[in-house]
Amino acid sequence: MAYFHEASLIDSTDDMQFKVYSSSHPKGFIIAKPKYIPSSLINLIGLKKRFLFGKCMTRFNLFNNKEIVKKNLEAIKKKFPEYIYECSKHKNWFLGLPQKKVKRFYDTKKGLQELLKVPLEELDSYLKATRKMIEFLVEAGISAKNLGISHSTLLGNYTPGKSDIDILIFGIDNGWKGIKHMEKCNNASLKWKSEGEWAKYYKDRVVSKIYTEKEYVANMSRKRDDGFIDGNVFSLFCIENENKSWYDWNAQHEPLGTIKIKAKVKNAYYSIVRPGYYELEDSVVLGGYEDVPIRKIVVWARPFNLQAKENEQIEAYGLLEKVKSKNDEFYQLVIGYFDAYTTDRGEKEYLKALID
C-alpha cells in the first residue's frame, strides 16, 4: 500500500477531497475524513458551501452538533457505503476511502520544494510567512527535505490572515525538535494564542461538557504546535516516517464500556502523532468499570495531542478496550474514535493534565 500519511490530501474518483487522519491504515483502506464534497453529489445539512476547484463544494465538518453529524454520516453511508470501514478487529467503524478510489494524492514534501523555488520577493504575505516558519524549523535542526505543506497552503486556495498555514514535520524525533525549538523561540513574528482565543476555540468545537473551559484553556495555552506567524495561524503536524507507525491494525480490540481514570504519564513520546498515545503507570479507575490497570491512553483527536508531559498526573475519560495482539494483552483508554462524534460519549471524552 502506498504511503498515505496523516494530514495529507486525497481526491477520490467521486471528486471528493479527503484529509488523511492516520499514517497507518488497514489493508486496502485509508483512514480519512471528507473535507470537500461536491454539493451536486449529496445533500448534507448544517454545513457551509465554498466555490473551489470550479465547483460548489460542501465543507464537511465533524465538529458540529452530534445529531447533524449523525445525519450527514448516515447520508454518506447510504450513497457511498464504501467510505465507511466496518472493522471487525475493533468492533467499530472508521471513515475514509478504499485505496482503489484514490484519484490523486497531493505530495506534501514535493509541494514545499516547489514553494522554495519561488523567489521570496515574488511571494504574497501568506507564503512569506510560510517560508519564515520553514526557516524556524530548519533552525531547529530539521532538514527542509523532512518538511512539507498541506491543505490550503499546498493547494493555493488560502485566504491570507484567515487560512491556517499547515506544515508537516516528518519523523517523531524531528517533531520534538520542532516543538522544543518553538517553546524557546523568541521572535517578534511569532505569537501564541491567548487564553481568550483558546476559550473561543473551546466554544466553537465539541470538546467535552465535563472538561471545563478553564481546564481546557490551561492545558492548551502551554502548547506550541498552533500559533500565529506574522498574523497568520499556523499548525504543525508531526508525521511518522513510512513503515514506522506504532499502530497495530491486526490486534483485537474488545470495547468494554466507558471509564474514567487518573494516572501518571510514564512516556509521552508518541503523543505528538495521530493516532498517538501516552504510556501510563499507577493508573486508578475512578468510575465506569472495575479497577483494571490501564497501560495506554490512545488519542485519535488532534486537540489531545501534546496534552500531557512525562511524570505529570492526568485524568481522562473515554472508551475502555481490552487489546490482544500476537504476543501481548492489555487495557487501554481511547479518545476520539469517529463514532464519538455521533454519541454522548464524544461530549464527555477528555484528557487533562492536572496542572494549576
N, C-alpha and C positions, 0 to 999 in steps of 0.2 A: 504494500500500500504506500502511495506517495506520502510525503511528509506535509500534512495539513496542520500547521501549528496554531496554537491559540492566538487570538487577536488578528488573524488574517481574514481575508475576504474571498468568497467564492460566489460566482454566478452559476445558477443552476440552469438546466436545459429548459426550465419553465420561465426563465428570465427573472427569477427571484434572486436577491442578493442575500447571502448568509454571512454572519460573523461567527468564526470558529471559536468554540468555547473550551477547548482542551487541546493538549499536544499529543494525547494518546486516544485511540478510538477502538471500538470493537471491529472485528473483521468486516470490511466492506461498507462500513457506515461511518460518517463523520459527525461528531457531536458539535452542533452549531445552532445558532438562533437566527431565524429570518430577520433581516434588517430592513430591506425594502422589498415590497411586493407590488407588482403592477395592479392598480385598482381594478383593471378590467378582468383580472383573473378570479377575484374572490371579494365578496363584500364583508369587510370587517368593521366592527363598531368601536367607538371611543378612541380612535386613533387619528393622527394628523396626516395630511397629504403634502407631498412635495413634488415639484417638477424636476425630475432627474433623468438622465440618460434618454432624453427625448420623450419621456412618458410621465403620466400622472402616477406617482408611486405612493403607497401607504407605508408610513413609518411604523413598523411593528415595535411593540414595547411590552416587556414583561412587568415593568414597574408601573402597575395600574391597579385599579380595583380588581380584586380576585375574581369577581363574577364576570367582569368584562374580559379578563384574561382567559377564563374558563370557556366562555362562549366563542372567543376568537380561536382558541386552540381546537375546540370541537369543530368549528367551520373548516379549519385547515385539515384536520384529520379526516373529515368527511370527503373533501375534494382531493386531498393529497395524502392518503394514508401512508405512503412510502416515506413521508417526512417525520413519522413517529416510529421510534425504535423500541419495541417491547422486549425488554431484556430479561430473559428467564433467570439469569445468574444474579440479577439484582432484585428480581420481583418488583420491578419498577420500569418506567418508560423514560426515554430521552428524546429530545428534539434534535433534528439535524437533517441530513440528506444522505442517500446512498452514494457511494463513490461513483457509480455509473451515471449519476445525474449531474456530475460536475461538467459544466461548460467551460468555465475559465477560473483559474486560480491566479490571484494577484501576488506577485513576488515582492515581498516587503523589503528584502535586502537589496534587490536589484533596483527597486524604486528609489531607495536612498542614494545609491550610487549614481543614478541618473540626476537626482537633485543636486548632488555635489558637483556635477559637470557645469551647471548653470553659473555664470559669473555672479558674484554676490550683489553687485550694483544693479543687476537686472531682475532681482527678486523683489516681490512685494513685502510689506511689513510682516505678514504672517510667516512667509517662508524664510525671511531673515531671522525671525525668532526661532524657527525650527532649526536652522543652521547653528544658531547660538546654543541651543540645547544639545546638539550633537557635539559641539566643542566642549561643553561642560563634561559630557560623558567620556570623551576622549581624554580629557584632563584626568579623569578618574582611573585611567589605565586600560580603558576598553577600546579595542581596535574598531574603527568605523566599519570594518568588514563583519563585525558581530552586532551591528545595529541595523534597524530597519524602520520604515514608516508605514502606517496603515490608515485605514478608514478614510475620512475626507482629506487628510493630509496627502495620502498616496493618490487618491483619485482626482484631486484638484477641485472638488465641489465644496470647498470650505468657505466660511464667511469670516474674514478677519475680525478678531475681537469677540467672536461668538463660538466658533468651532474649536473643539479640542485639537491640540497637537498631540498625535498619538505616536509614541516612539517605543520601539521594541528592542529589548536587550536580550541577546541570545547567550544562554549559559547561566546557570544559577550563581556560580561564583562571580561572573560579570555583573549580574543583577545586584548582588550585595555590594560590590564595588561602587556601583552607581548610586545606590541608596545611601551608603555611608558617606560618599562624597557630597551628595546633596544635603545631607544633615549638617555638614561643616561648611558648605559653600556660602560665602558672604559676597553677594553681588547685587548691585542696585537694580539689575534687570529681573531678579527673582523676587517673587512674593509668594507667601503661603496663605492658604485660605484662613480667614479669621474665624473665630468661634461663631460669629453671626452667620457667616457664609456656610459653615458646616451645619448650623441649625436649619437654615433654609433647605439645604440638600436633604437633611433628615425628613423634613416635612414633605418634600417632593417625591420621596421614594418610600416604598413599602419595606421598612427595615424590621421593626418589631413593635408591638404595642406594649411589650413588657420592658424592652430596652428603652430607658427614658432618653429624652433629648439631651439632658445634661450628661448622662453617661456616654452617649454616642459622641457628643462633641469632645469630651475629654479624651476618648480613645482615638478619634480620627484626627484631631488637630495636631498630634505629635508625629503623624506620618509624613513622609517626604516623597511619595510617589505621585502625588497630584498637587499642582500649584499653578502659578502664573509666571509666564516669561514675557516681558515687555507687553503686558496687558492681555496676553492670550493664555487660555487654560491649557496646561499640558498634562498628559498622563503617561506614566512609564509602565510598560508591561514586560515582565520577565518571562522568557520563553525557555523551556527545557530544550537542550540540543537534541537533534534527531537520534532516536533509539536510546535516549537516556531517561525516559519517563519512569517514574516510580510506580505508576498506577498499574494494577494487575486486573485486566478485564476477564481473566479466567477464574478468578476467585468467586466463591459462592457467598452471596450476601443474604442473610436472613433478617428481615426487619422485625423488631420486637416491640415497637411502640415508641413513644416519646420519652425523653429522660432529661432531667436537669442535674448538672454536676458542678462540683468545684474541684480544682486540681492545680498542680504546679506544672509549668511548661518545662519539659526536660530538653527539648530540641525544637527550634523554630526554623531550621534551615529551609524546609520545603514550604514555608508559609508564604513565600514570595511568588509562587506559581499557582496556576489553576488547572485542574484541581490541585489544591495544596493540603498540607496537614501540619498539625502540631503534635509532637510526641509528648505524652504526659507521664507524670508519676504522682503518686499519693492522691489518686482520684477518690472522690467520695460522692456517692449518689445522694442528691438532695430531694429527689422526688420522681415519681413516674415509673419506677422499676426497682427491682431488688438491687442490693448493693453489689454490683459486679465490677471488676477492675476494668477501667476504660483506658486503652492504650493510646488511641489517637482521636483527635478531632479533625475530620476531613471537611474542607470548605470548597464548595462549588461557586459561591457568590463572591465576586471580587471585593465588595466592601469589608469582608472579613479576612482578606489577605493582610499580612503585616500587623495584625491586630494585637498580638502579644509578643513579648520578648522572653528569652530564656530566663528561667528562675522566677518569673512572675507568677503570681496566683491569678487564676482565671475562673470565670463562671460561664456556663454555657447551657443552652437548651437546644435540642434537636432530635433527630431520628436515631434511635439506638439500633445498631446492626451487630449481628454475630457473623464474623468473617472467617471463612475456611478456605485456605489456599492449599497448595500441594504439600507444603511442609509446615504449616502454621495454622493456628486458630486463636482468635482474639475478639474483643469487643471494641467497637468504635462508635463515636457520635458523628452524624453527618448533618451539615448545614448547606442548604441551597440546591437540593435536587429540583428538577423542573416542576415536579408535582407540588412543591411547596408554594409556588406562585398561584395555585388554584385552590388552596385549602387554608384552614385556620392555622395550621402548623407554621405556614410562612410568616404569619403575623406575630408568632411567638418565638421563632428561632432567633437566637442571638449568641454572641461570643464577646465577652468583655474582659479586659484586664482590670483587676481590682486595684486601681490607682486612685490617688487623691485628685 
